[in-house]
C-alpha cells in the first residue's frame, strides 16, 4: 500500500467521522430545542399554579 492510498483512506475515514458528527450534532440540536420548549411549558404551568395560590391567599 503506497503512501497516497494510506492518505486517501485516512481522509475518507475523517470525512465519515465528520458526517457522523454532523448528524449527531443535528440530533442534539433538535433534542435541545425540544427540551427548551418543554421547559417553557413547565415554567408556564408553574406560574399558573403560583398565581392560583396567590389568588386564594387574597
Secondary structure, DSSP 4 states (H G I P E B T S, - for coil): --HHHHHHHHHHHHHHHHHHHHHHHHHHHHHHHHHHHHHHHHHHHHHHHHHHHHHHH-
